[in-house]
Amino acid sequence: MTPAKIRAAVDRAVLLDRQIREQTEELKALKASLVQEAKSRPDELGESERGGGLVLTFGGDNGCIARVSLPAPTLKASIKGTGKPIEKIQTAAGRYFHELFVQAPNWCPVPRFRERASQLMDAKAARKLVRLCESNSAPRVSFETKEQSS
């Protein structure tokens, strides 16, 4: 490239970088507002087809859609073996603690933990225990764009 072409490429790259940064911030704000709007419409949320959570789809004037997914909480991968959290969990699990958790070196929920807790415990106690062992998942927004005719 000639020095003039290099300068032009740098100028264009910097301009694009600024535009991308600005548009990324705008997109982030728009996604946050769509998440808030979906959360404000609990009666319109439907169950996700992809393994739990809730979903709401908004349409645009041009046929495009935004799908807001509010995932179900995920189980924590492990729980520290000492301290208040494990003490609360041990109390909530009661006599089923050793059937629902394995220690390696932290306590980890057994496979099919939710199902197993529901089998062993009454519904209210099982729900409490499962909530203590979950972490919230971040909402996601995805878009589907309609092809525009030229």
DRENVEXTOR-795187 format. One record per atom (N, C-alpha, C, CB): y, x, z. Coordinates in nm, 2 decimals. Atoms other than C-alpha are relative to their C-alpha. Glycine has a CB too. Layout:
N
{north Y; east X; up Z}
...
***
This chain:
150
{north -0.12; east 0.08; up 0.00}
{north 0.00; east 0.00; up 0.00}
{north 0.12; east 0.09; up 0.00}
{north 0.00; east -0.10; up 0.12}
{north -0.13; east -0.07; up 0.00}
{north 0.35; east 0.11; up -0.06}
{north 0.07; east -0.03; up 0.14}
{north 0.09; east -0.05; up -0.12}
{north -0.07; east 0.02; up -0.13}
{north 0.59; east 0.14; up 0.24}
{north 0.06; east -0.14; up 0.00}
{north 0.11; east 0.10; up 0.02}
{north -0.06; east 0.14; up 0.00}
{north 0.76; east -0.19; up 0.13}
{north -0.11; east -0.10; up 0.03}
{north 0.07; east -0.02; up -0.14}
{north 0.10; east 0.10; up -0.02}
{north 0.43; east -0.37; up 0.12}
{north -0.05; east 0.00; up 0.14}
{north -0.12; east 0.03; up -0.10}
{north 0.04; east -0.02; up -0.14}
{north 0.33; east -0.23; up 0.46}
{north 0.10; east -0.08; up 0.09}
{north -0.01; east 0.15; up 0.04}
{north -0.10; east 0.07; up -0.08}
{north 0.66; east -0.36; up 0.61}
{north -0.01; east -0.15; up -0.02}
{north 0.15; east 0.05; up -0.04}
{north 0.02; east 0.15; up 0.03}
{north 0.61; east -0.70; up 0.44}
{north -0.12; east -0.05; up 0.07}
{north -0.01; east -0.02; up -0.15}
{north 0.12; east 0.05; up -0.07}
{north 0.26; east -0.72; up 0.58}
{north 0.02; east -0.01; up 0.15}
{north -0.12; east 0.10; up -0.03}
{north -0.03; east 0.00; up -0.14}
{north 0.38; east -0.63; up 0.93}
{north 0.09; east -0.12; up 0.04}
{north 0.07; east 0.14; up 0.04}
{north -0.09; east 0.11; up -0.02}
{north 0.66; east -0.88; up 0.91}
{north -0.08; east -0.14; up 0.00}
{north 0.11; east -0.01; up -0.10}
{north 0.08; east 0.13; up 0.02}
{north 0.42; east -1.16; up 0.79}
{north -0.10; east -0.01; up 0.12}
{north -0.08; east 0.00; up -0.13}
{north 0.09; east 0.00; up -0.11}
{north 0.16; east -1.06; up 1.06}
{north 0.06; east -0.04; up 0.13}
{north -0.07; east 0.13; up 0.01}
{north -0.07; east 0.03; up -0.13}
{north 0.41; east -1.08; up 1.34}
{north 0.05; east -0.15; up -0.01}
{north 0.13; east 0.09; up 0.01}
{north -0.03; east 0.14; up 0.01}
{north 0.54; east -1.41; up 1.21}
{north -0.12; east -0.10; up 0.02}
{north 0.06; east -0.03; up -0.14}
{north 0.12; east 0.08; up -0.02}
{north 0.19; east -1.56; up 1.19}
{north -0.04; east 0.01; up 0.15}
{north -0.11; east 0.05; up -0.09}
{north 0.04; east -0.01; up -0.14}
{north 0.11; east -1.42; up 1.54}
{north 0.09; east -0.09; up 0.09}
{north 0.01; east 0.15; up 0.04}
{north -0.09; east 0.08; up -0.07}
{north 0.42; east -1.59; up 1.68}
{north -0.03; east -0.15; up -0.02}
{north 0.14; east 0.03; up -0.03}
{north 0.02; east 0.14; up 0.03}
{north 0.34; east -1.92; up 1.51}
{north -0.14; east -0.04; up 0.06}
{north -0.01; east -0.02; up -0.15}
{north 0.13; east 0.03; up -0.06}
{north -0.03; east -1.91; up 1.62}
{north 0.02; east -0.01; up 0.16}
{north -0.10; east 0.11; up -0.03}
{north -0.02; east 0.01; up -0.14}
{north 0.08; east -1.84; up 1.98}
{north 0.07; east -0.13; up 0.04}
{north 0.08; east 0.12; up 0.05}
{north -0.07; east 0.13; up -0.03}
{north 0.33; east -2.13; up 1.98}
{north -0.08; east -0.12; up -0.02}
{north 0.13; east -0.01; up -0.09}
{north 0.08; east 0.11; up 0.03}
{north 0.09; east -2.36; up 1.82}
{north -0.12; east -0.02; up 0.09}
{north -0.05; east 0.00; up -0.15}
{north 0.11; east 0.00; up -0.09}
{north -0.19; east -2.26; up 2.05}
{north 0.05; east -0.07; up 0.13}
{north -0.05; east 0.14; up 0.03}
{north -0.05; east 0.07; up -0.12}
{north 0.03; east -2.36; up 2.35}
{north 0.03; east -0.15; up -0.02}
{north 0.14; east 0.07; up 0.04}
{north -0.02; east 0.15; up 0.03}
{north 0.13; east -2.69; up 2.18}
{north -0.14; east -0.07; up 0.00}
{north 0.07; east -0.01; up -0.14}
{north 0.13; east 0.06; up 0.01}
{north -0.24; east -2.76; up 2.11}
{north -0.06; east -0.02; up 0.14}
{north -0.10; east 0.08; up -0.08}
{north 0.05; east 0.01; up -0.13}
{north -0.33; east -2.68; up 2.47}
{north 0.06; east -0.11; up 0.08}
{north 0.03; east 0.14; up 0.08}
{north -0.07; east 0.11; up -0.07}
{north -0.07; east -2.92; up 2.60}
{north -0.04; east -0.14; up -0.06}
{north 0.16; east 0.01; up -0.02}
{north 0.05; east 0.12; up 0.05}
{north -0.18; east -3.19; up 2.36}
{north -0.14; east -0.04; up 0.05}
{north 0.00; east 0.00; up -0.16}
{north 0.13; east 0.02; up -0.06}
{north -0.54; east -3.15; up 2.47}
{north 0.00; east -0.05; up 0.14}
{north -0.09; east 0.13; up -0.02}
{north -0.01; east 0.04; up -0.14}
{north -0.44; east -3.17; up 2.83}
{north 0.05; east -0.15; up 0.01}
{north 0.10; east 0.09; up 0.08}
{north -0.05; east 0.13; up 0.00}
{north -0.25; east -3.49; up 2.76}
{north -0.11; east -0.10; up -0.04}
{north 0.13; east -0.02; up -0.09}
{north 0.11; east 0.09; up 0.04}
{north -0.55; east -3.64; up 2.59}
{north -0.10; east -0.01; up 0.11}
{north -0.07; east 0.05; up -0.13}
{north 0.09; east 0.01; up -0.11}
{north -0.77; east -3.55; up 2.88}
{north 0.05; east -0.09; up 0.11}
{north -0.02; east 0.15; up 0.06}
{north -0.06; east 0.08; up -0.10}
{north -0.53; east -3.71; up 3.12}
{north 0.00; east -0.15; up -0.04}
{north 0.15; east 0.04; up 0.03}
{north 0.00; east 0.14; up 0.05}
{north -0.51; east -4.02; up 2.90}
{north -0.14; east -0.06; up 0.02}
{north 0.04; east -0.01; up -0.14}
{north 0.14; east 0.04; up -0.01}
{north -0.89; east -4.04; up 2.89}
{north -0.04; east -0.03; up 0.15}
{north -0.10; east 0.10; up -0.05}
{north 0.03; east 0.02; up -0.14}
{north -0.91; east -4.01; up 3.27}
{north 0.07; east -0.12; up 0.06}
{north 0.04; east 0.13; up 0.09}
{north -0.08; east 0.12; up -0.04}
{north -0.65; east -4.29; up 3.31}
{north -0.07; east -0.13; up -0.05}
{north 0.14; east 0.01; up -0.04}
{north 0.07; east 0.12; up 0.06}
{north -0.89; east -4.53; up 3.12}
{north -0.14; east 0.00; up 0.04}
{north 0.02; east 0.01; up -0.15}
{north 0.14; east -0.01; up -0.04}
{north -1.20; east -4.53; up 3.33}
{north -0.09; east -0.11; up -0.06}
{north -0.01; east -0.01; up 0.15}
{north 0.08; east 0.11; up 0.05}
{north -1.31; east -4.87; up 3.19}
{north -0.04; east 0.02; up -0.15}
{north 0.08; east -0.13; up 0.01}
{north 0.03; east -0.03; up 0.14}
{north -1.31; east -4.73; up 2.83}
{north -0.09; east 0.12; up -0.02}
{north 0.13; east 0.02; up -0.07}
{north 0.08; east -0.12; up 0.02}
{north -1.51; east -4.42; up 2.90}
{north -0.15; east -0.05; up -0.02}
{north 0.01; east 0.09; up 0.13}
{north 0.14; east 0.03; up 0.03}
{north -1.86; east -4.43; up 2.76}
{north -0.09; east 0.12; up 0.04}
{north -0.03; east -0.04; up -0.15}
{north 0.08; east -0.11; up -0.04}
{north -2.16; east -4.22; up 2.85}
{north -0.03; east 0.09; up -0.12}
{north -0.14; east -0.05; up 0.05}
{north 0.02; east -0.10; up 0.11}
{north -2.21; east -3.90; up 2.65}
{north -0.14; east -0.01; up -0.04}
{north 0.04; east 0.14; up 0.05}
{north 0.13; east 0.00; up 0.05}
{north -2.51; east -3.88; up 2.43}
{north -0.07; east 0.14; up 0.02}
{north 0.00; east -0.04; up -0.15}
{north 0.04; east -0.14; up -0.01}
{north -2.54; east -3.51; up 2.51}
{north -0.03; east 0.04; up 0.14}
{north 0.10; east 0.09; up -0.06}
{north 0.04; east -0.05; up -0.13}
{north -2.69; east -3.50; up 2.85}
{north 0.09; east -0.02; up 0.12}
{north -0.03; east 0.14; up 0.00}
{north -0.08; east 0.03; up -0.11}
{north -2.45; east -3.67; up 3.09}
{north 0.14; east 0.02; up -0.02}
{north -0.04; east 0.09; up 0.12}
{north -0.14; east 0.00; up 0.01}
{north -2.09; east -3.71; up 3.15}
{north 0.06; east -0.12; up -0.07}
{north 0.05; east 0.13; up -0.08}
{north -0.06; east 0.11; up 0.06}
{north -1.84; east -3.94; up 3.00}
{north 0.08; east 0.04; up -0.13}
{north 0.10; east -0.07; up 0.10}
{north -0.08; east -0.04; up 0.12}
{north -1.66; east -3.95; up 2.66}
{north 0.09; east -0.12; up -0.04}
{north -0.10; east 0.03; up -0.11}
{north -0.09; east 0.10; up 0.06}
{north -1.37; east -4.14; up 2.50}
{north 0.05; east 0.06; up -0.13}
{north 0.12; east -0.03; up 0.10}
{north -0.05; east -0.04; up 0.13}
{north -1.27; east -4.12; up 2.14}
{north 0.13; east -0.07; up -0.04}
{north -0.11; east -0.03; up -0.11}
{north -0.13; east 0.05; up 0.04}
{north -0.91; east -4.16; up 2.02}
{north 0.01; east 0.02; up -0.15}
{north 0.12; east 0.07; up 0.08}
{north -0.02; east -0.01; up 0.15}
{north -0.82; east -4.22; up 1.65}
{north 0.14; east 0.03; up -0.03}
{north -0.05; east -0.13; up -0.07}
{north -0.13; east -0.03; up 0.05}
{north -0.53; east -4.09; up 1.46}
{north 0.03; east -0.09; up -0.12}
{north 0.02; east 0.15; up -0.04}
{north -0.04; east 0.09; up 0.12}
{north -0.34; east -4.27; up 1.18}
{north -0.06; east 0.05; up -0.13}
{north 0.15; east 0.00; up -0.01}
{north 0.05; east -0.06; up 0.12}
{north -0.49; east -4.04; up 0.92}
{north -0.15; east -0.01; up -0.01}
{north 0.05; east 0.14; up -0.02}
{north 0.14; east 0.01; up 0.01}
{north -0.85; east -4.12; up 1.00}
{north -0.07; east 0.10; up 0.09}
{north -0.05; east 0.00; up -0.13}
{north 0.06; east -0.11; up -0.09}
{north -0.91; east -3.81; up 1.22}
{north -0.02; east -0.06; up 0.14}
{north 0.09; east 0.12; up 0.00}
{north 0.02; east 0.04; up -0.14}
{north -1.04; east -3.85; up 1.57}
{north 0.01; east 0.12; up 0.10}
{north -0.14; east -0.07; up 0.01}
{north 0.01; east -0.10; up -0.11}
{north -1.02; east -3.66; up 1.90}
{north -0.10; east -0.06; up 0.10}
{north 0.14; east 0.03; up 0.07}
{north 0.10; east 0.04; up -0.10}
{north -1.32; east -3.69; up 2.13}
{north 0.02; east 0.08; up 0.13}
{north -0.15; east 0.02; up -0.06}
{north -0.02; east -0.06; up -0.13}
{north -1.25; east -3.62; up 2.49}
{north -0.13; east -0.01; up 0.08}
{north 0.12; east -0.06; up 0.08}
{north 0.13; east 0.00; up -0.07}
{north -1.57; east -3.52; up 2.68}
{north 0.03; east 0.04; up 0.15}
{north -0.10; east 0.09; up -0.06}
{north -0.01; east -0.04; up -0.14}
{north -1.57; east -3.52; up 3.06}
{north -0.14; east 0.02; up 0.05}
{north 0.07; east -0.12; up 0.09}
{north 0.14; east -0.03; up -0.03}
{north -1.90; east -3.34; up 3.14}
{north -0.03; east -0.04; up 0.14}
{north -0.03; east 0.14; up -0.03}
{north 0.05; east 0.02; up -0.13}
{north -2.11; east -3.43; up 3.43}
{north 0.00; east 0.13; up 0.08}
{north -0.15; east -0.07; up 0.00}
{north 0.00; east -0.12; up -0.07}
{north -2.10; east -3.18; up 3.71}
{north -0.14; east 0.07; up -0.02}
{north 0.02; east -0.02; up 0.16}
{north 0.12; east -0.08; up 0.01}
{north -2.35; east -2.89; up 3.68}
{north -0.05; east 0.05; up 0.13}
{north 0.02; east 0.11; up -0.10}
{north 0.05; east -0.05; up -0.12}
{north -2.58; east -2.77; up 3.95}
{north 0.05; east 0.15; up 0.01}
{north -0.15; east -0.01; up 0.01}
{north -0.04; east -0.14; up -0.03}
{north -2.46; east -2.44; up 4.11}
{north -0.13; east 0.09; up -0.03}
{north 0.05; east 0.02; up 0.14}
{north 0.11; east -0.09; up 0.03}
{north -2.68; east -2.15; up 3.99}
{north -0.06; east 0.05; up 0.13}
{north 0.05; east 0.12; up -0.09}
{north 0.05; east -0.04; up -0.13}
{north -2.71; east -2.03; up 4.35}
{north 0.10; east -0.03; up 0.11}
{north -0.03; east 0.15; up 0.00}
{north -0.08; east 0.03; up -0.12}
{north -2.58; east -2.09; up 4.70}
{north -0.02; east 0.11; up 0.10}
{north -0.04; east -0.14; up 0.06}
{north 0.01; east -0.11; up -0.10}
{north -2.49; east -1.81; up 4.94}
{north -0.09; east -0.04; up 0.12}
{north 0.14; east 0.04; up 0.05}
{north 0.10; east 0.03; up -0.10}
{north -2.76; east -1.79; up 5.21}
{north 0.06; east -0.01; up 0.14}
{north -0.10; east 0.11; up 0.00}
{north -0.06; east 0.01; up -0.13}
{north -2.51; east -1.79; up 5.50}
{north 0.13; east -0.07; up -0.01}
{north 0.02; east 0.14; up 0.07}
{north -0.13; east 0.06; up 0.00}
{north -2.20; east -1.98; up 5.60}
{north -0.01; east -0.15; up 0.00}
{north 0.08; east 0.04; up -0.11}
{north -0.01; east 0.15; up -0.01}
{north -2.08; east -2.34; up 5.61}
{north -0.07; east -0.07; up -0.12}
{north 0.15; east -0.04; up 0.01}
{north 0.06; east 0.08; up 0.11}
{north -2.19; east -2.45; up 5.26}
{north -0.15; east -0.01; up 0.01}
{north 0.03; east 0.07; up -0.13}
{north 0.15; east 0.01; up -0.01}
{north -2.56; east -2.37; up 5.31}
{north -0.03; east -0.08; up 0.12}
{north -0.06; east 0.14; up 0.00}
{north 0.02; east 0.08; up -0.12}
{north -2.54; east -2.52; up 5.66}
{north 0.01; east -0.14; up -0.03}
{north 0.09; east 0.04; up 0.11}
{north -0.02; east 0.14; up 0.04}
{north -2.41; east -2.84; up 5.52}
{north -0.11; east -0.05; up -0.09}
{north 0.14; east -0.03; up -0.07}
{north 0.11; east 0.03; up 0.09}
{north -2.67; east -2.84; up 5.25}
{north -0.13; east -0.01; up 0.07}
{north -0.01; east 0.11; up -0.11}
{north 0.12; east 0.01; up -0.08}
{north -2.95; east -2.77; up 5.50}
{north 0.00; east -0.13; up 0.08}
{north -0.01; east 0.12; up 0.09}
{north -0.01; east 0.12; up -0.08}
{north -2.83; east -3.06; up 5.71}
{north -0.03; east -0.12; up -0.09}
{north 0.13; east -0.01; up 0.07}
{north 0.02; east 0.11; up 0.09}
{north -2.81; east -3.29; up 5.41}
{north -0.14; east -0.02; up -0.05}
{north 0.10; east 0.01; up -0.12}
{north 0.13; east 0.01; up 0.05}
{north -3.15; east -3.20; up 5.28}
{north -0.10; east -0.03; up 0.11}
{north -0.04; east 0.14; up -0.06}
{north 0.09; east 0.03; up -0.12}
{north -3.31; east -3.22; up 5.63}
{north -0.13; east 0.07; up -0.02}
{north -0.02; east -0.15; up 0.01}
{north 0.13; east -0.05; up 0.00}
{north -3.68; east -3.17; up 5.64}
{north -0.05; east 0.04; up -0.14}
{north -0.10; east -0.09; up 0.06}
{north 0.04; east -0.03; up 0.13}
{north -3.69; east -3.14; up 5.26}
{north 0.06; east 0.13; up -0.06}
{north 0.03; east -0.11; up -0.09}
{north -0.07; east -0.12; up 0.05}
{north -3.48; east -2.82; up 5.24}
{north -0.09; east 0.10; up -0.07}
{north 0.07; east 0.06; up 0.12}
{north 0.08; east -0.10; up 0.06}
{north -3.77; east -2.59; up 5.17}
{north -0.08; east -0.05; up -0.12}
{north -0.10; east 0.06; up 0.10}
{north 0.06; east 0.05; up 0.12}
{north -3.91; east -2.82; up 4.91}
{north 0.10; east -0.01; up -0.12}
{north -0.06; east -0.14; up 0.02}
{north -0.10; east 0.01; up 0.10}
{north -3.58; east -2.84; up 4.72}
{north 0.07; east 0.13; up -0.03}
{north 0.10; east -0.10; up 0.05}
{north -0.07; east -0.13; up 0.02}
{north -3.46; east -2.48; up 4.74}
{north -0.10; east 0.12; up 0.01}
{north 0.12; east 0.02; up 0.10}
{north 0.07; east -0.13; up -0.02}
{north -3.60; east -2.13; up 4.69}
{north 0.10; east 0.11; up 0.02}
{north -0.09; east 0.03; up -0.13}
{north -0.10; east -0.10; up -0.04}
{north -3.44; east -1.82; up 4.82}
{north -0.04; east 0.13; up -0.09}
{north -0.01; east 0.04; up 0.14}
{north 0.03; east -0.12; up 0.09}
{north -3.40; east -1.53; up 4.56}
{north 0.13; east 0.06; up -0.04}
{north -0.08; east -0.05; up -0.12}
{north -0.01; east 0.00; up -0.15}
{north -3.19; east -1.38; up 4.74}
{north 0.08; east -0.11; up 0.06}
{north 0.05; east 0.14; up 0.04}
{north -0.07; east 0.12; up -0.05}
{north -2.96; east -1.68; up 4.76}
{north -0.09; east -0.12; up -0.02}
{north 0.13; east -0.02; up -0.08}
{north 0.08; east 0.12; up 0.02}
{north -3.09; east -2.03; up 4.78}
{north 0.03; east -0.06; up -0.13}
{north 0.03; east -0.10; up 0.12}
{north -0.02; east 0.06; up 0.13}
{north -3.14; east -2.18; up 4.44}
{north -0.07; east -0.13; up -0.01}
{north -0.05; east 0.10; up -0.12}
{north 0.07; east 0.13; up 0.02}
{north -3.22; east -2.54; up 4.35}
{north -0.13; east 0.02; up -0.08}
{north 0.09; east -0.11; up -0.06}
{north 0.13; east -0.01; up 0.07}
{north -3.58; east -2.59; up 4.23}
{north 0.02; east -0.07; up -0.14}
{north -0.12; east -0.06; up 0.08}
{north 0.00; east 0.07; up 0.13}
{north -3.65; east -2.70; up 3.87}
{north 0.00; east -0.15; up 0.02}
{north -0.11; east 0.05; up -0.09}
{north 0.00; east 0.15; up -0.01}
{north -3.58; east -3.07; up 3.82}
{north 0.05; east -0.05; up 0.14}
{north -0.13; east -0.06; up -0.03}
{north -0.05; east 0.02; up -0.14}
{north -3.38; east -3.06; up 4.15}
{north 0.04; east -0.15; up 0.02}
{north 0.11; east 0.09; up 0.03}
{north -0.06; east 0.14; up -0.02}
{north -3.20; east -3.40; up 4.11}
{north -0.12; east -0.10; up 0.01}
{north 0.09; east -0.04; up -0.12}
{north 0.12; east 0.09; up 0.00}
{north -3.53; east -3.58; up 4.02}
{north -0.08; east 0.02; up 0.13}
{north -0.09; east 0.03; up -0.12}
{north 0.08; east -0.03; up -0.12}
{north -3.71; east -3.41; up 4.31}
{north 0.06; east -0.05; up 0.12}
{north -0.03; east 0.15; up 0.01}
{north -0.07; east 0.05; up -0.11}
{north -3.44; east -3.49; up 4.56}
{north -0.01; east -0.15; up 0.01}
{north 0.15; east 0.04; up 0.00}
{north 0.01; east 0.15; up 0.00}
{north -3.45; east -3.86; up 4.45}
{north -0.14; east -0.04; up 0.04}
{north 0.03; east -0.05; up -0.14}
{north 0.14; east 0.03; up -0.03}
{north -3.83; east -3.86; up 4.49}
{north -0.02; east 0.01; up 0.15}
{north -0.10; east 0.08; up -0.07}
{north 0.02; east -0.03; up -0.14}
{north -3.82; east -3.71; up 4.84}
{north 0.08; east -0.07; up 0.10}
{north 0.01; east 0.15; up 0.02}
{north -0.09; east 0.05; up -0.10}
{north -3.52; east -3.86; up 5.00}
{north 0.05; east -0.14; up -0.04}
{north 0.12; east 0.09; up 0.01}
{north -0.06; east 0.12; up 0.03}
{north -3.35; east -4.20; up 5.02}
{north 0.12; east 0.02; up -0.10}
{north 0.05; east -0.09; up 0.12}
{north -0.10; east -0.02; up 0.11}
{north -3.09; east -4.26; up 4.74}
{north 0.13; east 0.05; up 0.05}
{north 0.02; east -0.13; up -0.07}
{north -0.13; east -0.05; up -0.05}
{north -2.78; east -4.21; up 4.95}
{north 0.00; east 0.14; up 0.04}
{north 0.05; east -0.09; up 0.12}
{north 0.01; east -0.14; up -0.05}
{north -2.90; east -3.89; up 5.11}
{north -0.02; east 0.10; up -0.12}
{north -0.12; east 0.01; up 0.10}
{north 0.02; east -0.08; up 0.12}
{north -3.02; east -3.76; up 4.77}
{north 0.13; east 0.02; up -0.07}
{north -0.10; east -0.06; up -0.09}
{north -0.13; east -0.01; up 0.07}
{north -2.68; east -3.83; up 4.61}
{north 0.09; east 0.10; up 0.07}
{north 0.07; east -0.14; up -0.01}
{north -0.08; east -0.09; up -0.08}
{north -2.50; east -3.65; up 4.90}
{north -0.04; east 0.14; up -0.02}
{north -0.01; east -0.04; up 0.15}
{north 0.05; east -0.13; up 0.02}
{north -2.72; east -3.35; up 4.87}
{north 0.03; east 0.06; up -0.14}
{north -0.15; east 0.00; up 0.02}
{north -0.02; east -0.04; up 0.14}
{north -2.69; east -3.33; up 4.49}
{north 0.15; east 0.03; up -0.02}
{north -0.04; east -0.11; up -0.10}
{north -0.14; east -0.03; up 0.01}
{north -2.31; east -3.35; up 4.51}
{north 0.04; east 0.13; up 0.07}
{north 0.09; east -0.11; up 0.07}
{north -0.02; east -0.13; up -0.07}
{north -2.31; east -3.06; up 4.76}
{north -0.04; east 0.12; up -0.09}
{north -0.07; east 0.00; up 0.13}
{north 0.06; east -0.11; up 0.08}
{north -2.50; east -2.85; up 4.50}
{north 0.05; east 0.00; up -0.14}
{north -0.15; east -0.02; up 0.00}
{north -0.06; east 0.00; up 0.13}
{north -2.28; east -2.93; up 4.20}
{north 0.13; east 0.07; up -0.01}
{north 0.01; east -0.14; up -0.05}
{north -0.13; east -0.05; up 0.03}
{north -1.99; east -2.76; up 4.04}
{north 0.06; east -0.08; up -0.11}
{north -0.01; east 0.16; up -0.05}
{north -0.06; east 0.08; up 0.10}
{north -1.74; east -2.95; up 3.83}
{north 0.01; east 0.08; up -0.13}
{north 0.14; east -0.04; up 0.04}
{north 0.00; east -0.06; up 0.14}
{north -1.74; east -2.88; up 3.45}
{north 0.14; east -0.04; up -0.06}
{north -0.11; east -0.05; up -0.09}
{north -0.13; east 0.02; up 0.06}
{north -1.41; east -2.85; up 3.26}
{north -0.01; east -0.10; up -0.12}
{north 0.06; east 0.13; up -0.05}
{north -0.01; east 0.10; up 0.11}
{north -1.32; east -3.14; up 3.02}
{north 0.02; east 0.08; up -0.13}
{north 0.11; east -0.10; up 0.02}
{north -0.01; east -0.06; up 0.13}
{north -1.34; east -3.06; up 2.65}
{north 0.06; east -0.10; up -0.10}
{north -0.14; east 0.05; up -0.05}
{north -0.05; east 0.08; up 0.11}
{north -1.16; east -3.20; up 2.35}
{north -0.04; east 0.06; up -0.13}
{north 0.16; east -0.02; up 0.01}
{north 0.04; east -0.05; up 0.13}
{north -1.30; east -3.17; up 2.00}
{north 0.06; east -0.10; up -0.11}
{north -0.16; east 0.00; up -0.02}
{north -0.07; east 0.08; up 0.10}
{north -1.16; east -3.30; up 1.67}
{north -0.10; east -0.01; up -0.12}
{north 0.13; east 0.07; up -0.04}
{north 0.06; east 0.01; up 0.13}
{north -1.31; east -3.43; up 1.35}
{north 0.11; east -0.04; up -0.10}
{north -0.12; east -0.11; up 0.00}
{north -0.10; east 0.02; up 0.10}
{north -1.09; east -3.41; up 1.05}
{north -0.05; east -0.07; up -0.12}
{north 0.07; east 0.13; up -0.04}
{north 0.04; east 0.07; up 0.12}
{north -1.11; east -3.65; up 0.76}
{north 0.05; east 0.08; up -0.12}
{north 0.07; east -0.14; up 0.00}
{north -0.04; east -0.07; up 0.12}
{north -1.10; east -3.48; up 0.43}
{north 0.11; east -0.07; up -0.07}
{north -0.12; east 0.02; up -0.10}
{north -0.12; east 0.06; up 0.06}
{north -0.77; east -3.53; up 0.26}
{north -0.02; east 0.01; up -0.15}
{north 0.13; east 0.07; up 0.04}
{north 0.01; east 0.00; up 0.15}
{north -0.77; east -3.62; up -0.11}
{north 0.12; east 0.07; up -0.06}
{north -0.02; east -0.14; up -0.06}
{north -0.11; east -0.08; up 0.06}
{north -0.56; east -3.39; up -0.33}
{north 0.08; east -0.08; up -0.09}
{north -0.05; east 0.12; up -0.06}
***
